[in-house]
């Protein structure tokens, strides 16, 4: 039986090659005849001029079309997610240009925009329906805790570049806003089941009901059991299996003709295996690799209300409560968050469209100390207010958007994040934009007052002394001054291009230096780095035929930090992994083909340039991650309108692939090739 299982990837690879040749060699007349009766696929039925009219909300916190946005924005649609064959939210983000999406293990990712990759990447703000999901412990995202039902996602709006004027601190290099469907759009029942060699078992169920003529609701449950991978350079089990379970609901409705409301919530429970390395013991100078279980769980509740006074005046209010816990050998974290947000939109005359708002957030953190990590229990408050004015300088041709956000946090006090954006449309099919913005990242709880064990040494025989990295109460915000330009061109109805370029000027970026506090000898965080980054990102879409679509992305970036004047050159980790753990080149091409009335074939080829990762036991000697190609492919068959069967393969070029080396927490792990079958029934 095992002998046959090992042959599956090879057989699937041959099948992919045969089907590719079949699709390309058929005459247009034959495939057009098949596709003429095709499918309810609105992605391939929609021409690219309509795609540029897709409504987004993440740039200005109000609806605007993608083509009229003065920012580097990419929208991952539900159809993109379905056609790609991904099985998790973080994996879907690789569809966007300019994002570095590298899998560290079965449950861990490094996801970053325009540099600063890492498991603890902390300059990308992630939202789900406007709810911030970053962890205040280190200002990053635990991606294994974000397990939305993929079929319920309407779109994912990805902003590359600063979004602090609207979303506040930590939206430094980008914003990811995951937006789920309204309950009205998920009526009926969905059942899903699948299995494979890595996706060992996956299942989901959802049921939507009509409560009244003006109210709808849905309930869902989803779960996955993912297999473990292998350690780098060996056949040893990485012991990184991962099991997820999540359930939730959403209800939407209207009151009269002017008010809308929604209420939604989720509960989740995750369990997994992992090898923690290096794991330091107080009794030895040699770290161990500790094989352990970890768990995470929690829930949230979000309420939204919106009232329209007139065609130009709108008031909205959002509130959410989020509670979660994560228990590992390194740390045991519990967070409870309350967030309130009020926003008002209006116009001033014929030229000004004004959006303003205010907000309050309270985060209550509780921590169980370990020898590895110690963080004091604390409660932190954040107050904010923002405004943004879109000014029509020339009707239907030139717009200037000015805005600023004020925030007050308990670590550094008041912070301002202003921006200015200019959009020029000399013709219907051309748009140019440019922007300048300031963004900040506020200190995390670890950086402000935590303590991390970095090593255990023996300075003289018979003694053991832990080398500790201490938080710094004087640690200030990290700042970015970003300059961006962009151009969108609808060359034809079936061909479009989107180009963005940027230059980022960073200051007061964190580094690690020797502590000057005699009461705490060791290391400490300090704003001792500065540098810059620049690059460009290109997206092209070509709808070659009604049955054939291609999407191409390319991203180039250069990124470098150095120690600021006045700080010792011998800063700890002076190699600065931020400068070399981001790929210089990334590219991908996706094809979507309707082979016949009820058959679809999708491929996704990605190239990722070489990077380096920090060697946990020898920081001065980074390890290399070679450049690689990655091919995903899937075939979907719809024997009837309400039933879909997908056969999918991921990482088909490589039996296993090292994508990233995590800093100071996980041994290098190679991600194995995956094949699975999934059945989805809607009724």
C-alpha positions, 0 to 999 in steps of 0.5 A, a space after each residue: 500500500 505504501 509503495 502505491 502511495 509514494 507513486 502518487 506524486 509522480 503519476 500526478 506530475 505526468 497527468 499535469 504534463 499531459 493535460 497541459 499539452 492537451 489544453 494547448 494543442 486543442 483547436 480554439 474551435 473545439 474548446 470554445 464549443 466546450 466553454 460555450 455552455 460552460 460554467 457559472 465562473 464569474 471570474 472568467 466571464 468578467 472582462 478585465 475592465 470590470 475587474 478594475 471596477 471591483 469595490 475595495 474599502 481598505 485604502 480609505 475605509 470607504 468604498 472605492 473602485 480598484 482603478 481609482 485607488 492611489 495605492 499599491 493594492 491587489 485583490 485576491 478574489 474568492 475565485 482566485 482562492 478556489 482556483 489556486 487550490 490552497 487550503 489555508 489563509 496564509 497560503 492564499 496570500 502568496 497570490 499577491 505580488 510583493 508579499 513574501 510568503 514562506 512556509 516554516 513548518 506545517 503551522 508556521 509562516 513568514 509573511 511580510 511585505 517589502 522586507 522584514 520577513 520572519 516568524 516574528 515579522 511585525 510590520 504587516 497589519 492583518 485584519 479579518 473583517 476589520 478586526 486586528 489579529 496581530 499579537 501585542 506580545 511581538 506585534 506580529 501574527 500567529 498565522 496558525 490561529 487564523 482559520 477562516 472557512 475559505 469558501 466564506 471569504 469574499 476577497 482579501 485586499 492586500 495593500 503594499 506600503 504604509 496604511 497608518 493614516 487609516 489603520 494606525 500603528 503597525 501598518 508600516 509595510 502593508 495591510 492585509 484585510 480579509 473580508 468575508 461574505 455577507 450571510 445573504 450570499 451564503 444561503 443553503 447548505 455546503 458540505 466539504 470533505 477531503 484527504 491526502 498525504 499531507 492534508 490528512 483529513 479536512 472537512 467543513 459544513 455551513 448552513 445559511 438561512 433567511 430569518 426575515 425579508 431583511 435579515 439572514 444568517 449562517 453557521 459554519 464549522 471547519 477542521 483540518 488535520 495536517 501531517 508533519 514534514 521533514 527536517 532539513 537535509 535528512 529524512 527525520 520527522 519534523 514532528 510539526 503536525 497541526 490540527 485545527 477546528 473552528 466554528 462560528 456564525 454571521 447575521 446581517 440585516 437592514 432596518 428600514 432603507 437607511 440602516 444596516 447591521 451585522 453580528 458575527 463571531 468565531 470559536 477556535 481550538 488548535 493543537 499541534 506538534 513542534 520541536 523547539 530549538 534551541 531550548 535552553 536549560 538553566 543547568 547546561 550550556 548546551 541547548 536541547 531540541 525539545 519535542 512538545 505539544 502546543 495548543 491555541 484557542 479563543 473566540 471573538 464577537 464583532 458587531 457593526 452598525 451603519 446609518 445613511 443620512 443622505 447620499 453623501 452622509 454616513 455614520 458607522 460604528 464597530 465594536 469587537 471583543 477578542 480573547 485568545 490563549 497560546 500555550 507552548 514551552 517557550 511561553 503561555 500567553 492570554 490576551 483579551 481585547 476590546 475595540 471600539 471604532 466610530 466613523 463618519 463620511 460626508 462631503 463639503 461642497 462639490 470637491 471635498 469628500 471627508 472621512 473621519 473617525 475615532 477609536 479606543 482599544 484596550 488590551 489585557 495581557 496575562 503571561 506565565 513566566 518560563 526560563 525562556 520568556 518572561 513578560 509582566 502582566 499588563 493592560 494597555 490602552 490606545 486612543 486614536 482619531 483620523 481624518 482623510 479628505 479627498 479633493 477633486 482638483 480637476 473633475 474626473 481627472 485629478 484627485 488629491 487625498 490628504 490625511 493624518 492619524 493621531 494615536 496615543 499609546 501607553 509605551 511612547 505617548 502621542 504619534 502622528 501618521 500623515 499621508 498625501 496621495 495624488 491620482 491622475 487619470 489622463 484617459 479612461 484606460 490610464 491612471 497614474 498615482 503617487 504618494 508619500 506617507 509616514 508610518 510607525 511601529 509601536 513597541 511590543 510588550 516584549 520589547 518594552 518590558 520582557 526578558 528572553 533567554 538567549 543562551 547559557 554560558 559558563 564564564 568560569 569553571 563551575 558557573 552557569 550564567 544565562 545571557 538575557 535579552 531585556 526589554 527597554 522601557 525607553 524603546 521608541 517607535 520605529 519609523 518609515 517615510 515612504 515614497 510611492 508611484 504607480 501606473 495602471 493601464 487597461 491596454 485592451 478589454 482583455 489585457 491590463 497592467 499594474 505597476 508600482 514602485 517605492 522607496 522606503 526610508 527607515 529609522 530607529 529600527 530595532 537592534 540588540 546591544 549590550 545593556 548599559 543597566 548594571 542591574 540587568 547585565 546582558 542585552 537589550 533592545 535599542 533603536 539602533 538601526 537605519 536604512 532603506 529599501 526600494 523596489 517595484 511590483 508588476 501585475 499583468 492579467 491576460 484573458 486570452 480566450 473566454 475559456 483561458 486566463 493568465 495572471 502574472 506577477 513580479 516583484 523586485 526589492 533591495 533592502 539594507 539596514 546598518 547600525 546608526 552612528 553613536 552605537 557600537 559596531 559590535 551590536 548583537 546579531 550585527 549581521 542583521 538578518 533583515 537585510 538578507 532574509 527577503 528574496 530580491 526577485 519573486 515571480 509567478 504565473 497562473 493559468 485558468 483553463 475551462 477544458 470542457 463544460 464541467 472540467 477546469 484545469 489550473 496551474 500556478 508556477 512560482 519562483 522565489 530567489 535565494 535568501 539566508 536565515 540565521 543560524 541559531 547556534 552561530 548568528 555570525 554564520 547564516 544558513 542559505 535557502 536556495 532559490 526554487 521553483 514551485 508548481 501547484 496544479 489542480 483539476 476540478 470536475 463538476 458532475 452536476 451543478 451543485 457538486 465539485 470534485 478537486 484533485 490537487 497537487 502542491 509543490 510538485 517539482 520537489 519532494 520537499 522544499 526548504 522555504 525559510 529558516 526561522 529565527 531562534 525557535 524552530 529547526 529548519 524544516 522542509 515542506 513536503 509535496 502534497 496531493 489531495 482530493 476534495 469534494 464540495 457539495 452545495 445545495 
